[in-house]
Amino acid sequence: MEECISVFDMLKIGVGPSSSHTLGPWRAAERFLAELKHENLLEPTHRVVVNLYGSLSLTGTGHATDLAVMLGLSGQDPEYIPIENIDKIIQSIQKSNQLHLNQQKTIDFNPAVDIVFNKQFLPFHANGLSFTAYTDLQEYTSTFYSIGGGFVVKEELTHTEDKHKVKCAFPFPIDNADELLAYTQQQQKSVSEIVYENEKSMRSEAEIHSELLRVWNTMLECMYIGCHSEGILPGGLNVRRRAFDMHQNLIGLSNYNTPQEWLESIRETEVKFRQILKWVSCFALAVNEVNASLGRVVTAPTNGSAGVIPAVLMYYL
């Protein structure tokens, strides 16, 4: 039986700027903590060293990989962490050289020493990282690979029949686009209806609707924040945010206080083809700028492409 990938595996809520270099390593750190708890090693651990390999090392600082593993080891969830807390947590670690491991115990942690950037590539995948926990009696090391879109795997689990992942049986198992199109013809259903039937094999309709609404509200808030944030993007390249000025020129003097009110104000603006194209570009750019500034976005299916689907949805709304 093959692993079933949910819509919500593809549309993950997380923090930018990269699904493979930020979200993936963050999730890997969370999985490492889960392993420590399973092995009863969390409490006796007094030091953790992180090794970044290959692509994660070469572009790690630009994609905040180092910050992601610190936040993950701190027990913060990228889906729910208040964005305003990110800088506070990172600055606290950097100033004190201490980390609150899984929000349970404080250990010494010097990012300049305990996060090691290795240029070598591990054989299994370009995006490798390992965590080593030290206790008074032993060392425990675990290696992960961030394979894109926020997905994280371990090499040894990919070579076994039991991948330690939830297995399921979709009514319409799909491995490629041809199979999907064949189902639409056989069942006389649309693509969305086929996917919806598969999704219902994993969760209730109420859960699906609730989660989709949460995903959409995250997208809407992301566009709202991006359109109302000005200044220079982080990263040291002095790139100025562009969505703010574009939005100001398009929205005019409309009054609103919430993302929903903002959406209504947009509906009342002038509807011309050229203006519509500018709006769609503005929405996509706003998401990209939020993503670039360690903001909350939805992988669609990656952080790098996160602006397209929200922008197109706004066009239809």
Backbone as a ProteinNet text record, in pm:
[ID]
protein_1_A
[PRIMARY]
MEECISVFDMLKIGVGPSSSHTLGPWRAAERFLAELKHENLLEPTHRVVVNLYGSLSLTGTGHATDLAVMLGLSGQDPEYIPIENIDKIIQSIQKSNQLHLNQQKTIDFNPAVDIVFNKQFLPFHANGLSFTAYTDLQEYTSTFYSIGGGFVVKEELTHTEDKHKVKCAFPFPIDNADELLAYTQQQQKSVSEIVYENEKSMRSEAEIHSELLRVWNTMLECMYIGCHSEGILPGGLNVRRRAFDMHQNLIGLSNYNTPQEWLESIRETEVKFRQILKWVSCFALAVNEVNASLGRVVTAPTNGSAGVIPAVLMYYL
[TERTIARY]
84.4	0	88.5	60.5	142.3	98.7	192.3	159.7	68.2	-33.9	-127.3	-87.8	-76.3	-39.4	-165.3	-188.5	-307.1	-287.8	-400.1	-397.2	-320.4	-334.6	-272.3	-125.1	-77.7	66.4	126.8	48.6	95.8	79.8	-27.6	-54.7	-23.1	105.2	148.4	157.9	110.7	128.8	263.4	345.8	478.3	539.8	671	746	848.1	864.4	960.4	1102.5	1198.2	1177.2	1177.6	1210.1	1223.3	1159.6	1083.9	1024.8	1130.8	1230	1333.3	1446.8	1475	1589.4	1550.3	1422.1	1375.6	1275.5	1163	1057.9	1104.3	1172.2	1219.4	1313.9	1422.1	1511.7	1441.3	1346.7	1268.8	1193.2	1126.8	1054.6	1150.1	1268.2	1367.7	1408.5	1425.8	1460	1348.6	1223.6	1110.7	1111.6	1141.2	1145.9	1260	1371.4	1483.6	1444	1372.7	1324.4	1231.9	1146.8	1056.7	1136.5	1245.9	1331.2	1397.1	1444.1	1506.3	1406.6	1283.9	1182	1154.3	1147.7	1120.7	1232.2	1356.1	1472.1	1501.5	1414.8	1435.4	1568.8	1603.1	1730.4	1712.9	1589.7	1569.8	1618.3	1579.8	1616.2	1766.8	1837.6	1981.9	2067.2	2008.6	2086.9	2133.5	2264.6	2317.9	2380.8	2387.6	2440.6	2385.3	2361.4	2319.1	2405.2	2455	2531.5	2457.8	2445.7	2377.4	2479.2	2479.9	2564.7	2477.7	2504	2433.7	2525	2469.1	2550.4	2501.4	2594.7	2561.1	2488.4	2374.2	2297.3	2250.1	2216.1	2173.3	2286	2408.5	2524.1	2557.2	2556.4	2601.2	2507.8	2378.6	2282.6	2206	2258.3	2184.8	2154.6	2253.6	2228.5	2130.3	2138.2	2045	1902.5	1885	1751.9	1713.6	1791.7	1762.1	1756	1837.2	1839.7	1888.5	1989.9	2043.4	1938.3	1861.9	1756.3	1645.7	1615.2	1508.2	1539.5	1664.7	1696.6	1697.5	1737.3	1732.1	1588.2	1499.7	1359	1296.3	1333.6	1282.1	1328.2	1457.2	1510.1	1449	1405.3	1342	1198.7	1150.1	1014.3	907.1	945.6	849.3	794.5	666.2	600.5	586.7	641.3	633.6	491.1	399	260	190.6	236.3	163.4	246.3	377.2	458.2	417.8	393.3	368.4	491	470.5	582.7	666.9	601.8	675.6	768.5	751.5	838.4	967.2	973.2	1089.4	1217.5	1219.9	1341.2	1378.6	1278.5	1306	1375.7	1326.7	1385.4	1526.5	1545.3	1678	1777.8	1738.3	1828.8	1864.1	1767.8	1794.7	1899.1	1886.9	1984	2121.7	2126.4	2254.8	2324.6	2248	2308	2350.5	2271.5	2298.8	2380.5	2389.5	2450.6	2384.8	2254.2	2174.9	2045.6	1993.9	1872.4	1779.4	1651.3	1551.6	1500.3	1565.5	1540.1	1396.8	1323.1	1183.1	1097.1	1135.8	1066.7	1063.1	1159.7	1159.7	1283.4	1399.3	1521.6	1620.5	1699.4	1797.2	1931.5	1988.1	2120.7	2211.2	2341.9	2436.2	2428.8	2420.9	2413.2	2468.8	2588.1	2652.2	2634.2	2547.9	2521.3	2647	2745.3	2867.9	2951	2929.8	3006.5	2920.4	2797.1	2712	2628.3	2634.8	2577.6	2694.1	2722.3	2841	2799.1	2860.3	2831.3	2935.5	2892.9	2981.9	2954.1	3056.5	3036.9	3014.9	3053.6	3039.4	2892.7	2862.7	2727.4	2716.3	2610.1	2584.9	2530.7	2561.9	2525.3	2375.4	2293.8	2151.3	2077.5	2109.3	2038	2120.8	2102.3	2181.5	2150	2027.4	1985.4	1988	2106.2	2119.1	2153.1	2105.9	2145.2	2137.8	2228.4	2230	2230.6	2171.9	2167.1	2235.3	2320.3	2383.7	2355.1	2294.8	2267.6	2372.3	2423.1	2525.4	2468	2485.6	2455	2585	2580.5	2701.1	2743.9	2652.2	2680.9	2692.4	2635.5	2636.5	2612.8	2630.2	2595.2	2485.8	2392.2	2284.8	2276.1	2296.5	2296.3	2185.8	2120.7	2016.6	2029.7	2019.6	2037.7	1907.2	1875.9	1752.8	1786	1688.4	1703.4	1577.2	1596.5	1485	1471.2	1370	1363.3	1276.9	1227.1	1148.8	1005.6	949.9	810.8	784.2	891	874.9	873.5	889.5	893.1	1031.7	1034.8	1160.2	1160.2	1273.3	1283.4	1414.6	1420.5	1544.5	1580.5	1707.6	1749.9	1711	1732	1706.9	1560.1	1471.2	1328.4	1278	1352.4	1308.9	1340.2	1421.7	1461	1387.5	1284.5	1208.1	1063.4	993.9	852.8	769.5	805.5	733.8	807.9	754.4	820.9	782.3	714.7	672.8	585.1	513.5	422.8	281.7	184.4	45.7	15.3	-35.5	-72.4	-224.2	-270.3	-413.4	-443.9	-570.5	-612.6	-707.9	-659.9	-746.3	-844.6	-967.6	-1058.7	-1010.2	-933.5	-877.8	-727.1	-647.1	-501.8	-443.9	-358.4	-306.4	-154.6	-87.4	57.7	101.8	11.5	48.8	-76.5	-55.9	-167.4	-258.2	-201.5	-283.9	-387.4	-344.4	-437.6	-547.8	-510.3	-609.7	-713.9	-668.6	-761.1	-848.9	-791.1	-869.8	-983.8	-956.5	-1061.7	-1172.9	-1134.9	-1237.6	-1331.3	-1277.2	-1360.4	-1443.9	-1381.1	-1452.5	-1566.6	-1539.7	-1636	-1725.7	-1695.5	-1769.1	-1766.1	-1646.8	-1625	-1513.6	-1512.4	-1404.8	-1280.2	-1169	-1044.8	-1065.3	-1128.9	-1148.4	-1237.6	-1335.7	-1424.4	-1350	-1261.8	-1181.5	-1090.3	-1023.2	-932.4	-1009.7	-1128.2	-1211.2	-1251.4	-1285.6	-1320.1	-1201	-1082.8	-962.8	-941.5	-960.4	-937.3	-1034.2	-1157.1	-1257.6	-1223.4	-1129.2	-1087	-994.7	-948.2	-855.6	-916.2	-1016.4	-1077.1	-1220.1	-1295.5	-1436.4	-1450.5	-1569.3	-1594.6	-1581.2	-1628.2	-1617.6	-1471.7	-1387.1	-1244.6	-1179.3	-1217.2	-1161.5	-1195.9	-1323.2	-1366.9	-1299.5	-1287.9	-1225.4	-1078.4	-1007.1	-865.1	-844	-929	-917.2	-941.3	-1038.1	-1065.2	-946.3	-882.2	-764.1	-649.2	-633.5	-530.7	-559.9	-686	-721.1	-702.3	-744.9	-729	-581.9	-496.3	-352.3	-301.7	-347.8	-310.1	-357	-481.9	-538.1	-461	-432.8	-357.7	-217.3	-157.4	-24.3	-25.3	-123.5	-134	-160.1	-243.9	-276.4	-151.6	-74.6	48.5	146.8	163.9	258.9	223.1	93.6	49.1	57.3	74.3	77.4	211.1	314.4	448.4	542.4	613.2	708.4	848.5	946.5	1084.3	1171.2	1280.8	1380.7	1363.1	1372.2	1363.8	1491.1	1482.3	1602.9	1690.4	1816.4	1906.7	2032	2034.5	2156.5	2176.1	2079.3	2093.6	2023.7	1964.6	1895.8	1785.5	1710.9	1598.8	1475.7	1421.4	1305.7	1176.4	1087	955.4	879.9	815.5	744.6	592.7	542.6	397.7	326.2	390	326.5	289.4	385.2	358.4	257.3	269.5	172.7	32.1	22	-108.9	-166.9	-83.9	-131.8	-188.1	-122.9	-170.7	-301.5	-322.5	-441.8	-562	-538.7	-648.9	-706.9	-627.5	-676.3	-699.7	-811.5	-839.8	-940.4	-949.7	-1045.8	-1016.1	-1122	-1108.1	-1143.1	-1058.6	-1080.5	-988.9	-1020.7	-940.8	-899.6	-958.2	-929.2	-907.4	-847.1	-832.4	-964.7	-1071.2	-1200.6	-1256.7	-1243.1	-1288.2	-1204.9	-1076.7	-986.5	-1032.6	-1071.5	-1120.1	-1242.6	-1333.2	-1452.3	-1414.9	-1315.7	-1271.3	-1212.5	-1139.4	-1080.3	-1190	-1296.3	-1407.5	-1472.3	-1459.4	-1523.1	-1433.5	-1310	-1219.2	-1252.9	-1189.6	-1214	-1174.2	-1263.3	-1237.1	-1203.1	-1075.2	-1025.3	-919.2	-903.8	-812.2	-671.6	-624.3	-488.6	-478.6	-581.3	-581.2	-585.9	-663.8	-673.1	-536.7	-464.1	-330.4	-237.7	-249.3	-166.2	-202.4	-332.6	-375.2	-319.2	-333.4	-285.1	-134.6	-61	84.1	116.4	38.1	58.9	37.5	-67.9	-95.3	19	63.2	170.8	299.7	330.3	451.7	445.2	327.1	309.8	342.9	294.2	323.9	473.2	534.6	678.1	759.8	716.9	791.1	771.7	652.6	630.9	716.3	718.9	800.2	947.6	995.9	1137.5	1175.8	1076.8	1104.8	1066	1081.7	1049.8	905.2	816	674.6	602.5	474	396	330.4	355.2	299.1	246	185.6	138.8	217.8	284.1	354	251.1	277.8	177.4	241.6	314	346.5	477.1	546.6	669.4	657.9	752.2	752.9	785.8	877	917.1	802.9	704.6	589.3	463.3	479.7	365	273	319.3	237.6	135.4	155.1	72.4	-72.4	-92.7	-229.2	-310.5	-256.3	-334.7	-373.6	-281.5	-310.4	-421.5	-418.2	-521.5	-656	-653.8	-777.9	-839	-755.1	-805.9	-871.3	-816.5	-876.5	-1019.1	-1039	-1171.8	-1267	-1211.7	-1297.3	-1333.9
-119.2	0	124.9	219.7	338.8	443.2	531.4	641.6	739.5	786.7	882.6	1023.9	1110.2	1249.1	1333.7	1402.5	1485.6	1622.5	1687.1	1827.2	1911.1	1875.4	1954.8	1919.9	1815.2	1793	1887.6	1919.1	2009	2155.2	2185.6	2323.1	2333.2	2343.4	2350.2	2495.6	2522.5	2654.3	2654.5	2753.4	2757.6	2895.6	2899.8	3025.7	3024.7	3139.6	3151.3	3167.8	3173.2	3195.9	3072.5	2954.3	2838.3	2714.8	2640.4	2517.1	2410.1	2404.3	2300.9	2341	2471.7	2517.1	2579.9	2609.1	2666.5	2573.1	2549.9	2467	2323.3	2266	2128.1	2108.2	2187.8	2175.9	2201.7	2293.2	2319.9	2193.6	2130.1	2006.5	1893.9	1891.8	1790	1804.7	1928.8	1952.9	1903.6	1925.5	1876	1723.3	1659.8	1513	1460.7	1534.6	1494.3	1500.2	1604.6	1614.4	1497.5	1460.7	1346.8	1218.3	1203.3	1085.2	1085.4	1202.4	1211	1172	1219.2	1183.1	1033.1	977.4	833.8	750.1	800.1	727.8	766.4	849.7	898.7	971.6	1048.1	1120.6	1271.8	1318.8	1463.7	1525.7	1469.4	1526.6	1522.9	1412.3	1410.8	1486	1529.3	1601	1735.4	1761.7	1890.6	1970.9	1909.2	1982.2	1920.5	2005.9	1959.2	2028.5	1950.4	2004.7	1971.2	2071.2	2053.9	2064.8	1969.4	1973.4	1990.7	2096.6	2121.4	2079.8	2010.2	1958.1	2009.8	2016.1	2046.6	2177	2169.7	2289.2	2363.2	2288.9	2354.2	2435.4	2392.8	2465.9	2584.9	2562.9	2665.7	2786.2	2764.2	2876.2	2888.8	2825.2	2816.9	2949	3038.4	3165.5	3251.7	3247.7	3325.3	3276.7	3148.6	3090.1	3066.2	3120.4	3112	2968.5	2880	2741.1	2732.8	2813.7	2813.6	2860.4	2961.5	3010.7	2906.1	2837.9	2737.5	2623.6	2575.2	2463.5	2509.7	2635	2686.7	2695.2	2742.9	2754	2616.3	2522.7	2387.1	2320.2	2333.2	2275.4	2342.1	2466.2	2537.5	2491.8	2403.3	2352.3	2441.3	2531	2619.9	2554.7	2571.2	2512.7	2620	2597.6	2700	2733.6	2642.8	2666.5	2763.4	2768.7	2845.6	2951.2	2950	3046.2	3188.9	3276.5	3417.4	3474.7	3529.9	3577.2	3679	3760.4	3862.9	3802.6	3674.7	3609.9	3555.1	3543	3479.9	3554.8	3684.8	3763.6	3759.3	3763.7	3762.1	3632.4	3520.3	3390.7	3379	3416.7	3407.4	3497.2	3621.2	3714.1	3664.5	3605.3	3551.5	3440.7	3351.1	3242.3	3297.9	3393	3447.6	3527.9	3596.7	3678	3595.1	3495.1	3416.5	3291.2	3251.9	3122.9	3008.3	3020.8	2915.5	2896.1	2773.8	2739.5	2662	2697	2629.3	2508.6	2394.7	2275.2	2226	2225.4	2180.4	2253.3	2374.2	2454.7	2383.8	2293	2215.7	2238.1	2249.5	2265.1	2352.2	2426.8	2516.7	2446.5	2452.9	2395.1	2502	2484.4	2573.1	2548.8	2657.2	2644.4	2770.9	2759.5	2871	2849.4	2927.7	2905	2906.1	2987.7	2996.4	2868.8	2791.9	2668.6	2544.6	2550.1	2431	2412	2506.5	2486	2486.7	2371.3	2353.4	2348.8	2434.4	2439.4	2356.3	2242.1	2151.7	2162.5	2189.9	2204	2070.1	1961	1830.5	1791.7	1714.7	1666.6	1522.1	1490.3	1351.6	1277	1148.4	1074.4	1067.3	1059.3	1033.8	1151.5	1275.4	1393.6	1518.1	1621.7	1744.5	1820.2	1805.1	1881	1792.8	1765.2	1680.7	1760.6	1714.1	1773.9	1667.5	1678.2	1581.8	1655.6	1592.2	1644.3	1543.1	1593	1506.1	1559.8	1476.4	1512.2	1446.2	1522.8	1472.9	1464.2	1348.1	1331.3	1294.5	1276.4	1236.1	1094.1	1015.2	873.8	836.6	917.1	877	994.4	964.5	1056.3	991	1071.9	1019.9	1108	1048.9	1123.6	1074.1	1167.7	1133.5	1226.1	1168.4	1244.2	1248.6	1366.2	1388.3	1451.4	1444.7	1505.6	1584.4	1710.9	1796.7	1790.3	1718.8	1684.1	1778.9	1886.3	1985.2	1994.1	2114.6	2133.5	2116.5	2116.9	2096.5	1950.4	1858.8	1715.6	1677.2	1592.6	1548.7	1396.3	1335	1188.9	1149	1021.4	959.9	848.8	838.3	742.6	600.1	561.8	422.8	385.4	485	454.8	441.4	495.6	485.2	348.8	270.4	139.2	25.1	55.9	-47.6	-43.2	-153.8	-157.6	-72.5	-74.9	5.8	136.9	243.9	373.1	453	387.5	452.8	573.9	569.4	677.3	620.9	708.8	665	619.6	498.5	445.7	454.2	464.6	470.5	416.3	401.7	352.1	453.1	530.8	624.4	547.6	594.9	533.3	552.4	661.2	688.6	714	608	627.3	687.5	787.1	862.5	870.8	828.1	840.6	941.8	976.6	1071.7	1138.9	1239.3	1318.3	1235.6	1140.3	1056.7	978.1	925.3	850.1	940.6	1061.4	1156.2	1187.7	1216.1	1247.5	1127.3	1007.7	886.9	872.7	901.6	895.2	996.2	1116	1217.6	1171.4	1101.1	1051.6	931.2	839.6	719	752.5	844.5	876	994.6	1060	1180.6	1283	1301.7	1398.9	1494.4	1611.5	1707.7	1666.6	1732.3	1705.7	1730.3	1841.3	1874.6	1772.2	1718.4	1618	1487.4	1447.7	1326.8	1344.5	1458	1485.2	1492.2	1550.2	1561.2	1423.1	1332.1	1195.7	1128.1	1148.4	1092.5	1151.5	1281.7	1349.3	1299.3	1266.6	1219.3	1082.5	1011.7	883.3	902	1026	1053.7	1138.6	1219.4	1307.6	1339.2	1389.4	1419.5	1543.2	1559	1676.8	1804.3	1799.7	1917.9	1954.9	1854	1879.5	1935.2	1882	1931.1	2077.7	2111	2249.1	2342.9	2299.2	2381.5	2408.2	2303.3	2318.3	2402.7	2383.7	2464.8	2612.2	2638.8	2777.2	2836	2755.1	2802.8	2832	2747.4	2770.7	2899.7	2918	3038.5	3163.6	3159.9	3276.7	3311.1	3208.7	3233.6	3301.6	3255.7	3319.2	3464.4	3486.8	3621.8	3714.6	3668.4	3750.6	3779.2	3680.4	3698.4	3808.6	3806.3	3911.2	4046.6	4047.3	4171.9	4232.7	4149.8	4197.5	4247.5	4170.6	4209	4338.9	4362.9	4485.8	4607.5	4584.8	4696.2	4707.1	4643.2	4650.6	4719.8	4819.5	4890.1	4882.9	4929.3	4928.8	4832.5	4791.7	4706.1	4562.1	4468.8	4327.4	4283.5	4188.7	4138.7	4061.9	4042.2	3966.6	4040.6	4172.6	4248.2	4295.7	4273	4315.1	4448	4507.8	4636.7	4635.5	4526.4	4515.5	4580.1	4676.7	4749.1	4672.2	4670.3	4608.9	4687.5	4615.7	4679.9	4671	4570.6	4550.1	4668.3	4730.6	4841	4954.5	5000.3	5111.6	5072.2	4950.6	4903.6	4904.6	4856.2	4848.9	4987.1	5079.9	5215.3	5280.1	5256.5	5313.5	5250.2	5125.2	5053.5	5073.2	5077	5079	5217.3	5320.1	5456.6	5492.1	5558.3	5608.7	5521.5	5397.2	5307.2	5294.1	5278.4	5260	5116	5054.4	4916.8	4892.3	4790.8	4761	4614.4	4529.1	4385.9	4330.9	4213	4152.2	4133.9	4096.4	4077.5	4209.6	4316.2	4447.9	4494.6	4463.3	4495.6	4426.8	4300.5	4224.7	4291.5	4338.4	4407.7	4539.1	4609.2	4735.2	4711.8	4602.5	4570.3	4544.8	4477.8	4449.1	4577.6	4684.5	4810.7	4898.9	4854.8	4935.5	4920.7	5005.1	5005.7	4871.7	4817	4687	4707.1	4713.7	4717.2	4609.7	4557.6	4445.7	4479.3	4598.2	4635.5	4644	4696.5	4705.5	4566.5	4477.5	4340.9	4273.7	4288.2	4229.3	4286.5	4416.2	4479	4425.6	4407.5	4353.7	4213.4	4128.1	3990.1	3988.4	4071.6	4080.2	4131.2	4227.5	4284.3	4178.8	4099	3994.1	3892.8	3847.8	3748	3804.7	3929.1	3992.9	4012.1	4046.5	4065.7	3938.1	3824.5	3696	3667.2	3690.5	3664	3748.5	3871.8	3959	3917.1	3871.9	3817.6	3692.9	3609	3487.4	3520.2	3622.9	3659.9	3718.3	3760.1	3826.2	3740.5	3608.5	3515.4	3530.3	3549.8	3561.4	3430	3427.2	3304.1	3297.1	3187.1	3164.5	3021.5	2988.9	2852.4	2796.6	2683.8	2620.9	2582.2	2620.4	2594.3	2563.8	2454.9	2354.4	2382.4	2491.6	2528.5	2672.4	2716.5	2857.4	2948	2903	2985.1	3014.8	2926.3	2946.6	2983	3025.3	3044.9	3158.6	3249.7	3364.7	3340.3	3237	3218.6	3183.3	3079.4	3033.5	3138.6	3202.7	3308.4	3420.4	3459.5	3568.1	3529.7	3406.7	3360.6	3346.3	3296.9	3287.2	3425.5	3524	3660.4	3711.4	3673.6	3713.5	3660	3534.8	3474.3	3526.9	3572	3623.2	3769.5
0	0	0	-87.1	-96.6	6.3	36.4	125.8	54.3	122.5	65	105.1	7.3	33	32.1	142.2	159	94.3	66.9	24.2	125.6	253.6	359.3	379.3	311.3	301.6	199.2	97.4	-7.8	32.2	102.4	146.6	295.5	326.4	466	510.9	630.8	691.1	762.2	732.2	793.4	783.6	799.9	801.3	687.9	621.7	512.7	562.7	470.3	327.3	237.9	287.2	198.5	261.4	181.3	233	253.6	166.1	177.9	270.7	280.9	360.1	493.9	512.3	639.7	707.3	641	700.8	722.4	623.4	636.2	753.7	763.3	878.8	1012	1013.3	1135.5	1176.4	1080.3	1109.4	1148.1	1088.4	1124.5	1270.6	1315.5	1456.1	1547.7	1507.3	1586.6	1593.6	1482.5	1481.6	1568.5	1568.9	1653.8	1800.7	1838.8	1976.7	2010.2	1915.5	1938.3	1958.5	1884.2	1901.6	2039.2	2081.5	2214.2	2322.9	2309.6	2408.8	2406	2286.5	2273.5	2335.6	2324.9	2379.3	2524.6	2583.4	2720.7	2735.7	2632.4	2633.4	2643.2	2640	2640.9	2771.2	2881.6	3011.4	3037.1	3008.1	3035.5	2933.2	2821.5	2719.8	2773.6	2760.6	2805.9	2692.2	2572.2	2457.2	2329	2229.3	2097.2	1992.2	1897.1	1784.7	1655.8	1569.2	1440.9	1328.4	1238.1	1119.3	995.9	919.8	794.1	679.5	581.2	471.3	336.1	242	103.7	84.9	19.9	-12.1	112.4	217.5	341.8	402.1	380.8	431.2	342.2	210.5	116.5	112.2	128.9	126	256.9	361.3	487.3	554.1	559.7	628.2	550.2	417.1	335.7	346.4	372.6	386.1	531.8	623.1	767.1	817.8	758.1	804.7	948.3	980.1	1116.5	1216.5	1179.1	1268.4	1282.9	1173.9	1175.8	1271.7	1270.2	1360.1	1505.6	1529.9	1667.2	1716.7	1630.6	1668.8	1686.8	1599.3	1612.5	1740	1771.4	1895.2	2017.9	2001.8	2113	2136.7	2049.8	2067.5	2009	1918.2	1854.6	1727.8	1704.1	1587.5	1479.1	1358.3	1253.3	1211.9	1239.1	1201.2	1295.7	1420.3	1521.4	1593.7	1581.8	1655.3	1617.9	1715.2	1682.4	1611	1494.2	1413.3	1489	1571.9	1646.2	1750.8	1783.2	1882.3	1822.6	1691.1	1627.9	1659.9	1635.3	1662.5	1810.1	1897.5	2041.4	2082	2031.9	2067.1	2012.6	1886.9	1824.7	1896	1923.4	1991.3	2130.6	2199.3	2332.6	2326.6	2228.3	2213.2	2180.5	2087.8	2044	2153.5	2235.2	2341.4	2461.6	2494.8	2616	2589.4	2460.4	2424.7	2501.4	2514.4	2577.4	2498.9	2503.6	2430	2522	2518.1	2602.1	2524.7	2542	2462.3	2480.5	2369.4	2368.6	2471.9	2506.9	2608.2	2743.3	2766.4	2889.9	2976	2913.3	2992.4	2915.9	2990	2929.7	2916.8	2795.9	2772.7	2713	2727.6	2661.1	2510.8	2434.2	2288.6	2225.4	2168.3	2099.1	1949.1	1883.4	1741	1654.9	1691.4	1611.6	1620.1	1724.8	1746.2	1723.3	1768.8	1770.9	1644.9	1551.7	1418.3	1320.8	1262.7	1179.1	1032.2	951.5	808.3	733	681.8	608.4	458.7	380.2	235.9	166.1	230.7	167.2	153.2	48.7	23.6	70.3	140.9	177.9	55.7	42.7	-79.2	-107.2	-2.9	-22.9	-84.8	-40.5	-89.8	-60.1	-142.4	-127.6	0.5	52.2	170.5	294.5	345.4	463.4	587.5	702.4	829.8	937.8	1032.9	1143.3	1275.6	1375.3	1511.4	1602.3	1692.1	1790.9	1929.8	2012.8	2152.5	2241.4	2336.3	2428.4	2569.2	2630.7	2772.6	2843.2	2971.8	3044.9	3009.4	2952.9	2928.3	2781.3	2692.3	2551.7	2457.6	2327.1	2220.6	2136.6	2090.7	2006.2	1882.2	1764.6	1638.5	1547	1480.7	1384.2	1263.6	1143.7	1020	941.3	890.6	814.9	680.3	590.1	458.1	425.4	390.6	353.1	201.2	153.4	11.4	-71.3	-9.4	-82.3	-32.9	-41.2	-1.5	146.4	228.1	371.4	412.2	315.8	346.7	397.9	500.9	562.4	569.3	532.1	537.4	603.2	641.5	689.1	591.4	557.6	455.6	491.3	617	654.5	645.4	660.1	654.1	511.6	414.5	275.6	217	286.6	235.9	305.1	381.5	450.6	405.4	417.5	379	473.7	601.1	699.8	715.5	657.5	661.9	786	878	1002	973.2	862.5	829.2	820.1	836.6	828.9	686.5	673.8	543.3	528	405.4	383.6	245.2	216.6	85.6	24.2	-71.7	-141.5	-230.2	-242	-339.1	-482.5	-504.3	-636.5	-624.2	-609.3	-596.8	-724.6	-708.2	-822.9	-813.8	-919.3	-927.3	-1031.7	-1123.8	-1228.7	-1283.6	-1368	-1420.4	-1510.8	-1584.7	-1672.4	-1592.4	-1477.3	-1393	-1338.9	-1300.1	-1249.3	-1356.5	-1477.9	-1586.6	-1621.4	-1612.1	-1639.5	-1539	-1412.7	-1310.4	-1338.4	-1381.4	-1408.7	-1519.4	-1617.8	-1728	-1685	-1611.1	-1567	-1471.6	-1379.5	-1274.1	-1308.2	-1420.4	-1458.1	-1344.5	-1290.7	-1184	-1224.7	-1162.8	-1187.1	-1109.4	-1139.5	-1066.3	-917.7	-884.3	-742.5	-672.7	-743.5	-683.2	-656	-747.9	-726.8	-606.2	-599.9	-488.2	-356.9	-361.4	-241.2	-189.6	-279.8	-238.6	-171.2	-225.4	-162.3	-23.3	-13.2	114.7	221.3	180	275.6	334.1	273.1	329.1	448.8	470.5	580.9	691.3	658.4	758.7	719.5	815.4	789.9	701.8	643	560.3	642.6	766.2	852.6	877	898.6	920.2	794.5	680.2	553.7	534.2	552.6	532.6	632	756.4	859.1	827.1	785.2	753.6	628.4	527.8	406.6	437.2	524.1	562.7	637.2	722	795	698	599	496.8	421.2	380.9	306.4	392.2	517.2	603.8	624.2	627.9	637.8	511.7	396.6	269.9	265.1	305.5	302	394.8	515.7	610.4	558.7	493.6	436.9	331.4	242.1	140	203.7	305.2	375.3	438.3	507.1	571.1	466.1	358.9	255.1	186.9	167.1	101	191.9	322	416.6	489.6	436.2	496.2	398.6	446.8	361.1	420.5	343.1	391.3	313.1	376.7	314.1	361.4	268.9	304.5	375.3	468.2	534.8	435.9	473.3	387.1	347.8	372.5	347.1	204.7	116	-23.9	-51.5	51.7	40.1	-66.5	-69.5	-163.2	-100.6	-170.2	-118.2	-147.8	-49.9	-71.7	-179.1	-268.8	-379.7	-367.5	-296.3	-290.1	-225	-126.4	-54	-148.9	-229.4	-321.1	-428.5	-480.4	-579.6	-521.3	-397.7	-332.6	-307.6	-262	-234.8	-360.9	-473.5	-599.4	-645.4	-608.3	-653.4	-561.4	-431.2	-335	-314.9	-338.6	-321.8	-176	-147.6	-12.8	62.3	29.9	95.6	244.5	323	467.6	506	586	632.1	750.5	829.5	948.7	959.9	878.8	886.8	746.1	734.8	602.2	528.8	600.7	535.6	483.3	563	517.7	399.1	403.4	291.9	164.2	175.9	60.6	0	84.6	35.2	-33.2	20.9	-39.7	-178.1	-193	-323.1	-426	-384.4	-475.9	-528.2	-452.8	-490.5	-576.5	-602	-683.7	-831.5	-913.3	-1057.2	-1119.5	-1199.6	-1261.7	-1409.4	-1438.5	-1575.4	-1588.3	-1709.5	-1728.8	-1681.1	-1714.9	-1673.7	-1521.8	-1457.8	-1312.1	-1248.2	-1308.2	-1255.3	-1257.8	-1367.9	-1377.5	-1270.8	-1246.7	-1143.1	-1004.6	-979.8	-850.3	-828.4	-928.7	-914.9	-890.5	-963.1	-942.4	-802.9	-757.1	-623.7	-515.7	-528.8	-429.8	-423.4	-540.4	-544.6	-487.2	-522.9	-473	-322	-271.4	-127	-51	-101.2	-36.6	-41.6	-156.5	-169.6	-73	-50.2	40.7	186	220.5	355.1	373.9	273.2	278.2	297.9	228.5	236.1	371.1	448.6	576.2	696.4	683.3	792	838.2	741	772.9	751.4	789.6	777.1	639.8	570.5	437.9	430.7	316.9	291.1	173.7	192.7	81.1	-24.6	-150	-253	-388.9	-406.5	-304.4	-230.3	-265.7	-195.7	-147.9	-67	-26	-143.9	-229.7	-343.5	-438.4	-445.1	-533.5	-456.1	-332.2	-242.7	-284.3	-369.6	-404.7	-514	-594.2	-713.6	-679.1	-599.8	-570.5	-494.6	-389.4	-323.9	-420	-507.9	-601.6	-698.5	-748.6	-841.7	-770.3	-646.4	-569.3	-546.8	-519.7	-501.2	-629.5	-743.1	-871.1	-881.4	-842.6	-852.7	-745.7	-632.9	-526.5	-548.6
[MASK]
+++++++++++++++++++++++++++++++++++++++++++++++++++++++++++++++++++++++++++++++++++++++++++++++++++++++++++++++++++++++++++++++++++++++++++++++++++++++++++++++++++++++++++++++++++++++++++++++++++++++++++++++++++++++++++++++++++++++++++++++++++++++++++++++++++++++++++++++++++++++++++++++++++++++++++++++++++++++++++++

